[in-house]
Amino acid sequence: MSAPVVVKLGSALVVQEGRPDTALLRDVARLLAAARPACIVSSGAIALGAAKAGARPRTLPALQAASSLGQAELQRAWSDAFEAEGVHAGQVLLTGADIAERRSYVNVRNALDELFRLGAVPVLNENDATATDEISFGDNDVLAAQVAVLLRARRLILLTAVEGVLDEGTLVADGADVREEAFGPSSQLGRGGIASKVAAAQLAAAGGVPATIASPPVLAELLAGGTGGTHFAEASTSESAYKLWLRYGKRPVARLEVDDGAVQALEERRSSLLAVGVVKWSDDFRAGDGVEIAAPSGRVVARGIVSVDAAELAERRPAVEVVHRDRLVLVG
């Protein structure tokens, strides 16, 4: 089976005047039915639920309730669109924890692979009805990029209402030429905005997945291997699936500052991180947590999984192995 394509649609596309844009969904479903294996990451649940509630919810419980009200309608709209093409649409709701923990990360990949084998198109969304920090800080652009890396997708397409990244009204075709000054505000319905899409595209590209920010009219051309929108070329990578997960999936809970000697040992000798080289850390952590490892300058040089609790590190035993080299990936 070939690698899947991942297509993400934001609330501003999916929802029009409080209802699903059925014409757009049917167009996307028709194209993806022919491009399988394919996967959709779709926002819109909160926007649909907000329409039912009569106003945009502001509190966390209200946001969760709106997501619950809207998710059923969102999935029904996608299911109807794909059923018209003779294709089943599966529903997969994720939180950050599903990506951050290795076992669930693998389980997600296996479930999606089985849906592809069955010829179905998975429709993914954040599980905002039960999540907490995802509603406040997360967005589906990042989720789409993480899923694309998880699946080693053949392409990530982030659809938006404009033709791509615009700089003073002119399309920037090459993602390498994007300037932060070109970022505009996010939409009222969505949480991401173009800056979030650029960050997600860069994440996917760094993980070996080519990414494009574009508008729906060029989707057919992109699925056929053509060009359009703003394209971010993939980086060449030979990292294992585990290292990719460690780099992009495992969420760090603390930052460890290390001395120059430790930086040299990590970068030049690919050594484990020992307690003797750790100068300080930003937050409490437990064995098994993800951490960032930073040089004295503040530059992040690695990410990894700690083997000890912060309390044990505080005992300052020099030979204690804080992060084993097999559970560490360089990022600098």
KABELJO-V78227 format. One record per backbone hydrogen bond with DSSP energy under -1.0 kcal/mol. CO is the residue of the C=O (numbers start at 1). NH is the residue of the N-H. If there is no record, write none. Layout:
co:CO nh:NH
co:CO nh:NH
This chain:
co:4 nh:154
co:5 nh:39
co:6 nh:157
co:7 nh:41
co:8 nh:159
co:9 nh:43
co:10 nh:13
co:10 nh:14
co:11 nh:15
co:14 nh:21
co:16 nh:19
co:19 nh:16
co:20 nh:22
co:21 nh:25
co:22 nh:26
co:23 nh:27
co:24 nh:28
co:25 nh:29
co:26 nh:30
co:27 nh:31
co:28 nh:32
co:29 nh:33
co:30 nh:34
co:37 nh:5
co:39 nh:7
co:40 nh:124
co:41 nh:9
co:44 nh:48
co:45 nh:49
co:46 nh:50
co:47 nh:51
co:48 nh:52
co:49 nh:53
co:50 nh:54
co:59 nh:63
co:60 nh:64
co:61 nh:65
co:62 nh:66
co:63 nh:67
co:64 nh:68
co:65 nh:69
co:66 nh:70
co:67 nh:71
co:70 nh:74
co:71 nh:75
co:72 nh:76
co:73 nh:77
co:74 nh:78
co:75 nh:79
co:76 nh:80
co:77 nh:81
co:78 nh:82
co:79 nh:83
co:80 nh:84
co:82 nh:85
co:82 nh:87
co:83 nh:86
co:88 nh:121
co:90 nh:123
co:92 nh:125
co:94 nh:127
co:96 nh:100
co:97 nh:101
co:101 nh:105
co:102 nh:106
co:103 nh:107
co:104 nh:108
co:105 nh:109
co:106 nh:110
co:107 nh:111
co:108 nh:112
co:109 nh:113
co:110 nh:114
co:111 nh:115
co:112 nh:116
co:113 nh:117
co:114 nh:118
co:115 nh:120
co:116 nh:119
co:121 nh:90
co:122 nh:40
co:123 nh:92
co:124 nh:42
co:125 nh:94
co:126 nh:128
co:127 nh:130
co:127 nh:131
co:132 nh:136
co:133 nh:137
co:134 nh:138
co:139 nh:143
co:140 nh:144
co:141 nh:145
co:142 nh:146
co:143 nh:147
co:144 nh:148
co:145 nh:149
co:146 nh:150
co:147 nh:151
co:148 nh:153
co:155 nh:6
co:156 nh:212
co:157 nh:8
co:158 nh:214
co:165 nh:172
co:167 nh:170
co:170 nh:167
co:173 nh:231
co:174 nh:177
co:175 nh:178
co:179 nh:182
co:180 nh:183
co:193 nh:197
co:194 nh:198
co:195 nh:199
co:196 nh:200
co:197 nh:201
co:198 nh:202
co:199 nh:203
co:200 nh:204
co:201 nh:205
co:202 nh:206
co:203 nh:207
co:204 nh:209
co:205 nh:208
co:205 nh:235
co:210 nh:156
co:211 nh:232
co:212 nh:158
co:213 nh:230
co:214 nh:160
co:215 nh:218
co:216 nh:219
co:218 nh:222
co:219 nh:223
co:220 nh:224
co:221 nh:226
co:222 nh:225
co:230 nh:213
co:231 nh:175
co:232 nh:211
co:240 nh:244
co:241 nh:245
co:242 nh:246
co:243 nh:247
co:244 nh:248
co:245 nh:249
co:245 nh:250
co:254 nh:292
co:255 nh:282
co:256 nh:294
co:257 nh:279
co:257 nh:280
co:259 nh:263
co:260 nh:264
co:261 nh:265
co:262 nh:266
co:263 nh:267
co:264 nh:268
co:265 nh:271
co:273 nh:322
co:273 nh:323
co:274 nh:277
co:275 nh:278
co:277 nh:259
co:280 nh:257
co:285 nh:310
co:286 nh:289
co:289 nh:306
co:290 nh:253
co:291 nh:304
co:292 nh:256
co:293 nh:301
co:293 nh:302
co:294 nh:258
co:295 nh:298
co:299 nh:295
co:301 nh:331
co:301 nh:332
co:302 nh:293
co:303 nh:329
co:304 nh:291
co:306 nh:288
co:309 nh:313
co:310 nh:314
co:312 nh:315
co:313 nh:316
co:317 nh:320
co:318 nh:276
co:320 nh:275
co:322 nh:307
co:323 nh:273
co:324 nh:327
co:325 nh:328
co:327 nh:305
co:329 nh:303
